[in-house]
Amino acid sequence: MQGLHFLGHAVLIVDLSLGERNREECVMQQGLPTQRSADRPFDPPQELLGGQPLTRMTYADGKAGWLATSRSAVRAVLADSRFSARYELLSLPTGMPADGGALPSAMPGDLTGLDAPEHTRYRRLLTGQFTVRRMRQLTDRIEQTVAEHLDAMRRKGPPVDFVAAFARPVPTLTICELLGVPYEERALFEDNAVTLVSTVDPSSDEYAKAITGFGEYVARLVQAKRAAPTDDLLSGLTTSDLDDTELATIAGVLLSAGLATTMHMLTVGALAMTRTPGLVEAMRDNTESTVEELLRYMSIVPFSVRTALEDVTVDGELIKAGETVTLSLHAANRDPAVFDDPDSIVIGRGKGGHVAFGHGIHQCLGQQLARVELQAAFRALATQFPTLSLAVPFESLPGLQDGIVFNPPELPVTWQQA
């Protein structure tokens, strides 16, 4: 269900004095805009910017719903319990289930597709595992991992693929630490995990093999933690009332939420450092607020989706029960009513206000861990590789216009050697 986490316009002004018949006759946005500019690949599609806070949209299944692009509308929906995250109630803004029907319900343990009280139970148990002590332990290990991989880059010498050398292994090893994957098993874990979060075609044999391998491995890991607990999140959860299926699903959710997003952010953040004057120095000297600005600007989780459980009015628009709302986090983080010069990386802007980690009860559970990873990685990269630059022309990078967000599968870089 990773794809749902990323769920990943024509301006339509609906006069509230119009009758329902006229309201439905208005021309709707046909699907979610996905075409980005090759000249500004970090920007969302232009159709998402500068319009009304809420506009009508037709979904892939033909149903009518809504698209929210202002920060106020996005936050209002995400904070309102009258909107559901349950998969089986959602319409998709892009693509459809293979059988053309409704999405399946969330597996036990998949808190991203559940509402209260089930969601509350899982989230409370997981929150209890992100203790101050564990975060300190993970911080020390992350800093060590970052140092080891930057040293390996330096020893190899330029050019290197930044994704393979740094952006992929750092968050992968962090997830291994979080879940307590033994050192001798991390290569197997990494092979399956990277395939799962990197494969473009989930119907491929490669993906099927990886998802089977990952599922079998996690099932064995859960059993091992029950038999001999160690000091990690998965072992901590074995003392709860969660069964093996729930534990395995939670491990998968943590993988999809923590690996793909952080790997992506490290990649595009490093690329931004090669193209934005002053960003390297800001990352080195004022890391925390600079990372927050980069999170706002990149918004690598571009959208989320909710469905109204009853009639709800948001920003003056009546969203009817059963209608789905696509929440453009990327557009909300470029809202000119909130951010001055929203389409630029503004050094020293400050660290508040963005919705890159979502909002409300489903706000990213591991956001503090993600911040630790990003701050440690970017600070060390800016300090040790201040001359980092692209080893190929920018225009030759793959994926400049592919997908709703720019996510290059590789990033050849070089630097001036001492």
C-alpha positions as CSV (number, residue, x, y, z in Angstrom):
1,M,0.0,0.0,0.0
2,Q,3.0,2.3,-0.3
3,G,1.5,4.0,-3.3
4,L,-1.4,5.3,-1.3
5,H,1.0,7.2,0.9
6,F,2.0,9.2,-2.1
7,L,-1.7,9.9,-3.2
8,G,1.6,10.7,-3.8
9,H,-6.4,22.4,-12.2
10,A,-8.4,24.3,-13.9
11,V,-9.8,27.1,-11.7
12,L,-13.4,26.3,-10.9
13,I,-15.3,29.0,-8.9
14,V,-18.6,27.6,-7.7
15,D,-21.1,30.2,-6.6
16,L,-22.7,28.8,-3.4
17,S,-26.0,30.5,-4.4
18,L,-26.2,28.2,-7.5
19,G,-28.5,25.2,-7.3
20,E,-27.2,21.7,-7.1
21,R,-28.0,21.0,-10.8
22,N,-25.8,23.9,-12.0
23,R,-23.1,23.0,-9.6
24,E,-22.7,19.5,-11.1
25,E,-22.8,20.9,-14.6
26,C,-19.6,22.9,-14.1
27,V,-16.6,21.6,-16.0
28,M,-14.3,19.7,-13.7
29,Q,-10.6,19.1,-13.6
30,Q,-10.1,15.7,-15.3
31,G,-7.7,13.9,-13.0
32,L,-4.7,15.1,-11.1
33,P,-2.3,17.3,-13.0
34,T,1.1,15.6,-13.3
35,Q,3.0,17.5,-16.1
36,R,6.0,19.4,-14.6
37,S,8.3,21.8,-16.3
38,A,11.7,20.5,-17.3
39,D,13.2,23.9,-16.5
40,R,11.9,23.8,-12.9
41,P,11.6,20.1,-12.1
42,F,11.3,20.7,-8.3
43,D,8.0,22.6,-8.8
44,P,4.6,21.0,-8.8
45,P,2.5,21.1,-12.0
46,Q,1.6,24.7,-12.7
47,E,-2.1,23.8,-12.7
48,L,-1.9,23.2,-9.0
49,L,-0.7,26.7,-8.2
50,G,-2.5,29.9,-7.8
51,G,-6.1,28.6,-8.1
52,Q,-9.0,28.3,-5.7
53,P,-8.4,26.5,-2.4
54,L,-10.9,23.8,-3.4
55,T,-11.8,22.8,-6.9
56,R,-13.9,20.0,-8.4
57,M,-12.1,17.1,-9.9
58,T,-13.0,13.8,-11.7
59,Y,-11.2,10.7,-10.4
60,A,-9.8,7.7,-12.2
61,D,-12.9,5.7,-11.4
62,G,-15.1,8.4,-13.0
63,K,-16.5,9.7,-9.6
64,A,-16.6,13.4,-8.9
65,G,-14.6,14.8,-5.9
66,W,-12.3,17.6,-4.9
67,L,-8.8,18.9,-5.1
68,A,-7.4,21.0,-2.2
69,T,-4.4,23.2,-2.9
70,S,-4.3,25.8,-0.2
71,R,-2.6,25.1,3.1
72,S,-5.8,26.1,5.0
73,A,-8.0,23.7,3.1
74,V,-5.4,20.9,3.3
75,R,-4.9,21.3,7.1
76,A,-8.7,21.6,7.6
77,V,-9.4,18.2,5.9
78,L,-6.4,16.4,7.5
79,A,-7.5,17.6,11.0
80,D,-11.1,16.7,10.7
81,S,-12.2,13.2,11.9
82,R,-15.2,13.4,9.5
83,F,-12.8,12.6,6.7
84,S,-11.6,9.0,6.4
85,A,-8.2,7.5,5.4
86,R,-9.7,4.0,4.9
87,Y,-8.5,2.7,1.6
88,E,-11.8,1.0,0.6
89,L,-13.6,4.4,0.7
90,L,-11.1,6.3,-1.4
91,S,-11.1,7.1,-5.1
92,L,-7.7,7.4,-6.7
93,P,-6.6,10.6,-8.4
94,T,-4.3,8.6,-10.7
95,G,-4.6,4.9,-11.7
96,M,-7.1,2.3,-10.5
97,P,-7.0,-1.1,-8.9
98,A,-6.2,-3.8,-11.4
99,D,-9.8,-5.2,-11.3
100,G,-11.3,-1.7,-11.7
101,G,-13.2,-2.0,-8.4
102,A,-12.7,-0.5,-4.9
103,L,-9.4,-0.7,-3.1
104,P,-9.0,-3.5,-0.5
105,S,-9.2,-2.6,3.1
106,A,-6.0,-2.0,5.1
107,M,-4.2,-5.1,6.5
108,P,-4.2,-5.4,10.3
109,G,-1.3,-3.2,11.4
110,D,-1.4,-0.8,8.4
111,L,-2.3,2.3,10.4
112,T,-2.0,4.6,7.3
113,G,-5.3,3.2,6.0
114,L,-7.3,3.1,9.2
115,D,-9.4,5.5,11.2
116,A,-10.0,5.7,15.0
117,P,-10.2,3.6,17.1
118,E,-8.0,1.1,15.2
119,H,-5.6,3.7,14.1
120,T,-5.4,5.1,17.6
121,R,-4.4,1.8,19.1
122,Y,-1.6,1.2,16.6
123,R,-0.3,4.7,16.7
124,R,-0.2,4.8,20.5
125,L,1.8,1.6,20.6
126,L,4.3,2.9,18.0
127,T,4.7,6.3,19.6
128,G,5.7,4.6,22.8
129,Q,8.6,3.0,21.0
130,F,10.1,6.3,19.8
131,T,11.6,7.1,23.2
132,V,14.2,9.8,23.9
133,R,16.8,7.1,24.7
134,R,16.1,5.2,21.4
135,M,16.3,8.5,19.4
136,R,19.7,9.2,21.0
137,Q,20.9,5.7,20.1
138,L,19.7,6.1,16.5
139,T,21.2,9.6,16.2
140,D,24.6,8.2,17.2
141,R,24.3,5.3,14.7
142,I,23.0,7.6,11.9
143,E,26.0,9.9,12.3
144,Q,28.4,7.0,12.2
145,T,26.6,5.6,9.1
146,V,26.8,9.0,7.4
147,A,30.5,9.3,8.2
148,E,31.3,5.8,6.9
149,H,29.6,6.3,3.6
150,L,31.1,9.8,3.0
151,D,34.5,8.3,3.7
152,A,33.8,5.6,1.2
153,M,32.8,8.2,-1.4
154,R,36.0,10.1,-0.8
155,R,38.2,6.9,-1.0
156,K,36.5,5.9,-4.3
157,G,36.9,9.3,-5.8
158,P,34.7,11.1,-8.3
159,P,32.5,10.6,-10.2
160,V,30.1,8.5,-8.1
161,D,26.4,7.8,-8.2
162,F,25.2,9.7,-5.1
163,V,22.0,7.5,-4.8
164,A,23.9,4.2,-4.7
165,A,26.8,5.5,-2.6
166,F,24.9,7.5,0.0
167,A,21.1,8.4,-0.4
168,R,20.0,4.7,-0.5
169,P,22.2,3.0,2.1
170,V,21.9,5.6,4.8
171,P,18.1,5.4,5.3
172,T,18.2,1.6,4.6
173,L,20.7,1.0,7.5
174,T,18.7,3.4,9.7
175,I,15.5,1.2,9.2
176,C,17.6,-1.9,9.9
177,E,18.7,-0.2,13.2
178,L,15.1,0.7,14.1
179,L,13.7,-2.8,13.4
180,G,16.7,-4.6,14.9
181,V,17.8,-6.4,11.7
182,P,21.0,-8.4,12.6
183,Y,24.2,-7.2,10.8
184,E,24.6,-10.5,9.0
185,E,21.1,-10.3,7.5
186,R,21.2,-6.6,6.3
187,A,22.3,-7.3,2.8
188,L,19.3,-9.6,2.2
189,F,17.0,-7.0,3.9
190,E,18.5,-4.2,1.8
191,D,18.1,-6.0,-1.5
192,N,14.4,-6.7,-1.1
193,A,13.7,-3.3,0.5
194,V,15.3,-1.3,-2.2
195,T,13.5,-3.3,-4.9
196,L,10.2,-2.7,-3.2
197,V,10.6,1.1,-3.0
198,S,12.4,1.6,-6.3
199,T,10.5,-0.6,-8.8
200,V,8.4,1.4,-11.2
201,D,6.2,-1.5,-12.2
202,P,4.6,-3.3,-9.2
203,S,3.3,-6.0,-11.6
204,S,6.8,-7.1,-12.6
205,D,8.3,-10.4,-11.6
206,E,11.1,-8.6,-9.8
207,Y,8.7,-6.8,-7.6
208,A,6.7,-9.9,-6.9
209,K,9.9,-11.8,-5.9
210,A,11.0,-8.9,-3.6
211,I,7.6,-8.6,-1.8
212,T,7.6,-12.3,-1.2
213,G,11.1,-12.3,0.0
214,F,10.5,-9.3,2.3
215,G,7.4,-10.8,3.7
216,E,9.1,-14.1,4.5
217,Y,12.1,-12.4,6.0
218,V,10.0,-10.1,8.3
219,A,7.9,-13.1,9.4
220,R,11.1,-14.8,10.5
221,L,12.4,-11.7,12.1
222,V,9.2,-11.3,14.2
223,Q,9.5,-14.8,15.4
224,A,13.2,-14.3,16.3
225,K,12.3,-11.1,18.3
226,R,9.6,-13.0,20.2
227,A,12.0,-15.7,21.1
228,A,15.0,-13.5,21.9
229,P,14.1,-9.8,22.2
230,T,16.8,-7.2,21.6
231,D,16.9,-3.4,22.1
232,D,14.9,-2.3,19.1
233,L,11.4,-1.2,18.1
234,L,10.2,-4.5,16.8
235,S,11.3,-6.3,20.0
236,G,9.5,-3.6,22.0
237,L,6.3,-4.3,20.2
238,T,6.4,-8.0,20.9
239,T,5.5,-7.3,24.5
240,S,2.2,-5.8,23.3
241,D,-1.0,-7.6,22.3
242,L,0.0,-7.3,18.6
243,D,0.0,-10.6,16.7
244,D,2.6,-11.7,14.1
245,T,0.6,-10.4,11.1
246,E,0.2,-7.0,12.7
247,L,3.9,-6.8,13.6
248,A,5.0,-7.8,10.0
249,T,2.6,-5.3,8.5
250,I,3.9,-2.5,10.8
251,A,7.5,-3.4,9.7
252,G,6.4,-3.0,6.1
253,V,4.7,0.4,6.8
254,L,7.8,1.7,8.5
255,L,9.9,0.5,5.6
256,S,7.8,2.2,2.9
257,A,7.4,5.4,5.0
258,G,11.0,5.7,6.1
259,L,13.1,4.4,3.3
260,A,11.7,5.7,0.0
261,T,10.9,9.2,1.3
262,T,14.3,9.8,3.0
263,M,16.2,8.4,0.1
264,H,14.3,10.7,-2.3
265,M,14.9,13.7,-0.1
266,L,18.6,13.1,0.3
267,T,18.9,12.8,-3.5
268,V,17.0,15.9,-4.5
269,G,18.4,17.9,-1.5
270,A,22.0,17.1,-2.7
271,L,21.0,18.1,-6.2
272,A,19.6,21.4,-4.9
273,M,22.9,22.1,-3.1
274,T,24.7,21.9,-6.4
275,R,22.3,24.5,-8.0
276,T,21.3,26.9,-5.2
277,P,23.8,29.7,-4.2
278,G,24.3,29.8,-0.5
279,L,22.6,26.5,0.2
280,V,25.8,24.6,1.1
281,E,26.9,27.2,3.6
282,A,23.4,27.3,5.1
283,M,23.3,23.6,5.5
284,R,26.6,23.7,7.2
285,D,26.0,26.6,9.5
286,N,22.2,26.6,10.1
287,T,21.2,23.0,9.3
288,E,17.9,22.7,11.2
289,S,16.0,25.6,9.6
290,T,17.6,25.0,6.2
291,V,16.4,21.3,6.2
292,E,12.9,22.5,7.1
293,E,12.9,25.0,4.2
294,L,14.1,22.2,1.8
295,L,11.3,19.9,3.1
296,R,8.8,22.7,2.3
297,Y,10.2,23.4,-1.1
298,M,10.6,19.7,-2.3
299,S,7.4,18.2,-0.7
300,I,8.4,14.8,-1.9
301,V,5.2,13.2,-0.6
302,P,3.1,15.3,-3.1
303,F,-0.4,14.5,-2.0
304,S,-2.7,12.5,0.3
305,V,-6.3,11.4,0.0
306,R,-9.4,11.5,2.3
307,T,-13.1,10.7,1.8
308,A,-15.9,12.5,3.6
309,L,-17.9,10.3,6.0
310,E,-20.7,13.0,6.1
311,D,-21.4,16.3,4.5
312,V,-18.7,18.8,5.5
313,T,-18.1,22.4,4.6
314,V,-14.5,23.4,4.0
315,D,-13.5,26.9,2.9
316,G,-17.1,27.6,1.9
317,E,-17.4,24.5,-0.2
318,L,-19.8,21.7,0.6
319,I,-18.1,18.3,0.3
320,K,-20.7,15.6,0.3
321,A,-20.5,12.3,2.1
322,G,-18.7,9.8,0.0
323,E,-16.7,12.4,-2.0
324,T,-13.0,12.0,-2.1
325,V,-10.6,15.0,-1.6
326,T,-7.0,14.9,-2.9
327,L,-4.8,17.1,-0.7
328,S,-1.9,18.6,-2.6
329,L,0.8,18.9,0.0
330,H,3.1,20.3,-2.6
331,A,0.8,23.1,-3.6
332,A,0.0,23.8,0.1
333,N,3.7,24.3,0.8
334,R,3.8,26.8,-2.1
335,D,0.8,28.7,-0.9
336,P,1.5,32.5,-1.4
337,A,-0.9,33.4,1.4
338,V,1.5,31.7,3.8
339,F,4.9,31.8,2.3
340,D,6.7,34.8,0.7
341,D,8.4,33.9,-2.6
342,P,7.0,30.4,-2.3
343,D,8.7,29.0,-5.4
344,S,12.2,29.7,-4.2
345,I,14.4,28.2,-1.6
346,V,14.7,31.1,0.8
347,I,17.8,30.9,3.1
348,G,16.8,31.8,6.6
349,R,13.1,31.6,6.1
350,G,12.6,29.8,9.3
351,K,11.3,26.3,10.1
352,G,7.6,26.5,10.7
353,G,4.4,26.2,8.7
354,H,4.9,23.4,6.1
355,V,2.9,20.3,5.7
356,A,5.6,18.1,4.2
357,F,4.9,15.5,7.0
358,G,1.2,15.9,6.7
359,H,-1.1,17.1,9.5
360,G,-3.6,15.8,12.0
361,I,-3.8,12.3,13.5
362,H,-2.0,10.7,10.5
363,Q,0.9,13.1,10.6
364,C,4.2,11.2,9.9
365,L,5.0,9.1,12.9
366,G,8.7,9.0,12.2
367,Q,9.2,12.7,11.3
368,Q,11.7,13.4,14.1
369,L,13.7,10.4,13.0
370,A,13.6,11.7,9.4
371,R,14.8,15.1,10.6
372,V,17.7,13.5,12.5
373,E,18.7,11.6,9.3
374,L,18.4,14.6,7.0
375,Q,20.2,17.0,9.4
376,A,23.1,14.6,10.0
377,A,23.5,13.8,6.3
378,F,23.2,17.3,4.9
379,R,25.4,18.9,7.6
380,A,28.2,16.3,7.0
381,L,27.8,16.5,3.2
382,A,28.1,20.4,3.2
383,T,31.1,20.3,5.6
384,Q,33.0,17.5,3.8
385,F,32.0,18.0,0.2
386,P,31.5,21.8,-0.2
387,T,32.4,21.6,-3.9
388,L,29.9,18.9,-4.8
389,S,28.6,19.3,-8.3
390,L,26.9,17.3,-11.0
391,A,29.1,15.1,-13.1
392,V,26.7,15.3,-16.1
393,P,24.7,18.1,-17.6
394,F,21.6,18.8,-15.6
395,E,19.5,18.4,-18.7
396,S,20.6,14.8,-19.1
397,L,19.3,13.7,-15.7
398,P,16.6,11.0,-16.0
399,G,13.1,11.8,-15.0
400,L,13.1,15.6,-15.4
401,Q,9.4,15.5,-16.4
402,D,8.4,12.0,-15.2
403,G,5.9,11.7,-12.4
404,I,4.3,14.3,-10.1
405,V,7.6,14.9,-8.3
406,F,11.1,14.8,-9.6
407,N,12.9,11.6,-8.3
408,P,16.0,10.8,-10.3
409,P,17.0,7.1,-9.9
410,E,20.7,8.1,-10.1
411,L,22.7,11.2,-9.5
412,P,26.2,11.3,-10.8
413,V,28.3,13.8,-8.8
414,T,31.8,15.0,-8.6
415,W,33.9,17.3,-6.4
416,Q,37.3,19.0,-6.2
417,Q,39.8,16.7,-4.6
418,A,42.3,18.1,-2.2
